[in-house]
Amino acid sequence: MIGKLAPRYLPLGECALTVEFGATIDPAIHAKVLALDAVLQQMPIEGLYETVPTYRSLTIHFDPRKLTTEELIERLTKLSYSTKEPLCRVRRWSIPACYEPPYCEDLDDLSRALDMPRQRIIRLHQTAIYLVYMYGFAPGYVFLGGLRQVLTIPRRAAPRMPAPEGALLIAAGQALIAGCAMPTGWYMVGRTPVKMFDPKRDEPFFVAAGDELCFEAIESVRYTTLSRAAEAGELVAPCELLERS
């Protein structure tokens, strides 16, 4: 049990269970998701084979031949886990980002819609510290919290042409990095050469939920150089380990 309100247990067929901690995008709720995920990694329950953290819930996949939904819920209700650690280490990734043409396709649209100069939009997006909430929607799509409130804009009424892999997208008070090219109703403010998902790497998803992320503004020439390195399999995103009390 964690927090004042008990989580909701939502069965997904006979081999998955979602544990829901709230109904909003909130760092405190997400901390509960990660706390449960961490204890399940440290003290695994027989029959569990995958956990999937999201903004506000943790989905647990299990083998129904070894564990029933009712048995799993009973085990979960007896677990003790906390979001308050005396000292924790947080990884902060520095993601290179180009905000120059042709990598900022929707910046003019954003400027008109927000009634804000292009450079201010770039500065606000680039100087924020983001919390990695989850992967979702498609392989490598990294959903982030921490977007400046003044950059809140509704999704487009109709999807735009496919945003490319590495697109830095914003909409509905959220920010994300596109892991592959897909049509979207979100706005592209820039692009990173980093491959957020690469099945050829030892770690196809190198950023994890709970990590922090910031953007390092680069020029288009630097983007081309780093893009070639990333295509060759190099991880072009430095990481810093921070201690938090």
C-alpha positions as CSV (number, residue, x, y, z in Angstrom):
1,M,0.0,0.0,0.0
2,I,1.3,3.5,-0.8
3,G,-0.2,6.9,-0.3
4,K,-3.6,7.8,1.3
5,L,-5.7,6.2,-1.5
6,A,-5.5,2.5,-2.4
7,P,-4.6,1.8,-6.1
8,R,-7.2,0.4,-8.5
9,Y,-6.7,-3.1,-9.8
10,L,-7.9,-3.4,-13.4
11,P,-7.7,-6.9,-15.0
12,L,-6.8,-7.0,-18.7
13,G,-8.0,-10.4,-19.7
14,E,-6.5,-13.4,-18.0
15,C,-2.8,-12.6,-18.3
16,A,-2.4,-8.8,-17.5
17,L,-3.3,-6.5,-14.7
18,T,-3.1,-2.7,-14.5
19,V,-2.5,-1.1,-11.2
20,E,-3.8,2.5,-11.4
21,F,-2.6,5.2,-9.0
22,G,-4.5,8.3,-10.2
23,A,-6.1,10.0,-13.2
24,T,-3.7,12.9,-14.0
25,I,-0.2,13.4,-15.2
26,D,1.6,14.2,-12.0
27,P,5.2,13.5,-10.8
28,A,3.9,12.3,-7.4
29,I,1.6,9.7,-9.0
30,H,4.3,8.6,-11.4
31,A,6.6,8.1,-8.4
32,K,4.1,5.6,-7.0
33,V,4.2,3.8,-10.4
34,L,8.0,3.6,-10.3
35,A,8.0,2.5,-6.6
36,L,5.8,-0.5,-7.3
37,D,7.8,-1.3,-10.5
38,A,11.1,-1.2,-8.5
39,V,9.9,-3.5,-5.7
40,L,8.7,-6.0,-8.3
41,Q,12.1,-6.0,-9.9
42,Q,13.8,-6.5,-6.6
43,M,11.4,-9.1,-5.3
44,P,9.8,-10.7,-8.3
45,I,6.7,-12.7,-8.1
46,E,6.8,-16.1,-9.8
47,G,4.9,-16.0,-13.0
48,L,5.5,-12.3,-13.8
49,Y,7.4,-11.6,-17.0
50,E,7.0,-7.9,-17.9
51,T,6.0,-4.6,-16.3
52,V,5.0,-1.5,-18.3
53,P,5.0,1.9,-16.5
54,T,2.8,4.7,-17.8
55,Y,2.0,8.2,-16.6
56,R,-0.3,7.0,-13.8
57,S,-0.4,3.2,-13.8
58,L,1.7,0.0,-14.0
59,T,0.6,-2.8,-16.3
60,I,1.8,-6.2,-15.1
61,H,2.0,-9.1,-17.6
62,F,2.0,-12.6,-16.1
63,D,1.6,-16.3,-16.9
64,P,-1.9,-17.4,-16.0
65,R,-0.7,-21.0,-15.7
66,K,1.4,-20.0,-12.8
67,L,-0.6,-17.2,-11.3
68,T,-4.3,-16.0,-11.4
69,T,-5.4,-12.4,-11.4
70,E,-6.9,-12.8,-7.9
71,E,-3.7,-14.3,-6.5
72,L,-1.6,-11.5,-8.0
73,I,-3.9,-8.8,-6.6
74,E,-3.6,-10.4,-3.2
75,R,0.2,-10.5,-3.4
76,L,0.3,-6.9,-4.5
77,T,-1.9,-5.6,-1.6
78,K,0.6,-7.1,0.8
79,L,3.6,-5.4,-0.7
80,S,5.3,-2.5,1.1
81,Y,6.9,0.2,-1.0
82,S,7.8,3.8,-0.6
83,T,8.4,6.8,-2.9
84,K,10.6,8.4,-0.3
85,E,14.2,7.2,-0.4
86,P,16.8,8.7,1.9
87,L,19.2,9.1,-1.1
88,C,18.6,8.3,-4.8
89,R,20.5,8.6,-8.0
90,V,18.9,10.0,-11.1
91,R,20.3,9.8,-14.6
92,R,20.1,13.0,-16.6
93,W,20.5,12.6,-20.4
94,S,21.7,15.5,-22.6
95,I,19.9,15.1,-25.9
96,P,21.3,17.2,-28.8
97,A,18.5,19.1,-30.6
98,C,18.5,21.2,-33.7
99,Y,16.0,24.0,-33.9
100,E,17.2,25.3,-37.3
101,P,15.5,24.7,-40.7
102,P,14.7,22.1,-42.0
103,Y,14.4,20.5,-38.6
104,C,11.8,22.9,-37.1
105,E,9.0,22.3,-39.6
106,D,6.1,23.6,-37.4
107,L,7.9,26.4,-35.6
108,D,6.2,29.1,-37.7
109,D,2.7,27.6,-37.0
110,L,3.6,27.5,-33.3
111,S,4.7,31.1,-33.3
112,R,1.4,32.2,-34.9
113,A,-0.8,30.0,-32.7
114,L,1.0,31.0,-29.4
115,D,1.6,34.6,-30.5
116,M,5.2,34.1,-29.4
117,P,8.5,34.8,-31.2
118,R,10.2,31.7,-32.6
119,Q,13.3,32.2,-30.5
120,R,11.3,32.4,-27.3
121,I,9.6,29.1,-28.1
122,I,13.0,27.5,-28.7
123,R,14.5,28.9,-25.5
124,L,11.5,27.8,-23.4
125,H,11.6,24.3,-24.9
126,Q,15.4,23.9,-24.8
127,T,16.0,25.2,-21.2
128,A,13.4,23.0,-19.4
129,I,14.4,19.9,-17.4
130,Y,12.1,17.0,-18.4
131,L,11.0,13.9,-16.6
132,V,10.8,10.7,-18.6
133,Y,7.3,9.3,-17.9
134,M,7.0,6.4,-20.3
135,Y,7.4,4.9,-23.8
136,G,4.1,4.6,-25.7
137,F,2.1,4.8,-28.9
138,A,4.9,3.4,-31.1
139,P,8.5,2.0,-30.6
140,G,10.8,4.7,-29.1
141,Y,8.2,7.4,-28.5
142,V,9.4,9.0,-25.3
143,F,6.7,10.9,-23.4
144,L,8.1,13.7,-21.2
145,G,6.8,15.9,-18.4
146,G,8.1,19.4,-17.7
147,L,7.1,21.4,-20.7
148,R,6.6,25.1,-19.9
149,Q,3.0,25.9,-19.3
150,V,3.1,28.8,-21.8
151,L,3.8,26.3,-24.6
152,T,0.5,24.5,-24.0
153,I,-1.3,24.2,-27.3
154,P,-4.1,21.9,-28.5
155,R,-3.4,19.1,-30.9
156,R,-4.1,19.9,-34.6
157,A,-7.7,19.3,-35.7
158,A,-6.2,17.0,-38.5
159,P,-2.9,15.2,-38.4
160,R,0.0,16.7,-40.2
161,M,2.3,14.8,-42.6
162,P,4.5,12.2,-41.0
163,A,6.9,13.7,-38.4
164,P,10.3,12.1,-38.9
165,E,12.2,9.9,-36.5
166,G,13.8,12.2,-33.8
167,A,11.1,14.9,-34.1
168,L,10.7,17.0,-30.9
169,L,7.0,17.3,-30.6
170,I,4.6,19.3,-28.3
171,A,0.9,19.4,-27.8
172,A,-1.7,19.4,-25.1
173,G,0.8,20.4,-22.4
174,Q,3.0,17.4,-23.2
175,A,6.3,16.9,-24.9
176,L,7.8,13.9,-26.6
177,I,10.5,12.6,-28.9
178,A,9.4,10.5,-31.9
179,G,11.0,7.1,-32.2
180,C,9.9,6.6,-35.8
181,A,8.2,8.5,-38.6
182,M,4.4,8.7,-38.2
183,P,1.5,11.2,-39.0
184,T,0.7,13.2,-35.9
185,G,-1.5,16.0,-34.5
186,W,1.5,17.3,-32.5
187,Y,3.7,20.2,-33.5
188,M,7.4,19.7,-34.4
189,V,9.6,22.3,-32.7
190,G,13.0,20.7,-33.6
191,R,14.7,17.4,-34.2
192,T,17.4,15.2,-32.5
193,P,19.9,12.9,-34.3
194,V,19.7,10.5,-31.3
195,K,18.0,7.2,-32.0
196,M,15.7,6.7,-29.0
197,F,15.0,3.2,-30.2
198,D,17.6,1.1,-32.1
199,P,17.2,-2.7,-32.1
200,K,20.8,-3.1,-33.1
201,R,22.0,-1.7,-29.8
202,D,22.6,-3.8,-26.6
203,E,20.1,-1.5,-25.0
204,P,17.5,-0.7,-27.7
205,F,15.8,1.7,-25.3
206,F,18.6,3.5,-23.4
207,V,16.4,6.1,-21.6
208,A,14.2,4.7,-18.8
209,A,11.1,6.0,-17.0
210,G,12.2,8.1,-14.1
211,D,15.2,9.5,-15.9
212,E,15.6,13.2,-16.5
213,L,16.3,14.7,-19.9
214,C,17.5,18.1,-21.2
215,F,18.1,19.4,-24.7
216,E,21.4,20.8,-25.9
217,A,20.9,23.1,-28.9
218,I,23.1,22.3,-31.8
219,E,23.5,23.8,-35.3
220,S,22.5,21.9,-38.5
221,V,26.1,21.1,-39.4
222,R,26.6,19.4,-36.0
223,Y,23.2,17.6,-36.5
224,T,24.5,16.0,-39.7
225,T,27.7,14.8,-38.0
226,L,25.9,13.4,-35.0
227,S,23.3,11.8,-37.2
228,R,26.0,9.9,-39.1
229,A,27.5,8.7,-35.8
230,A,24.0,7.6,-34.6
231,E,23.4,5.7,-37.8
232,A,26.7,3.9,-37.3
233,G,25.4,2.7,-33.8
234,E,27.0,5.3,-31.6
235,L,25.1,6.7,-28.6
236,V,25.4,10.4,-29.0
237,A,23.6,11.4,-25.8
238,P,25.8,12.0,-22.8
239,C,24.5,11.0,-19.3
240,E,25.2,12.5,-15.9
241,L,24.4,10.7,-12.6
242,L,22.9,13.0,-10.0
243,E,22.4,12.3,-6.3
244,R,19.1,13.5,-4.8
245,S,18.1,13.5,-1.1
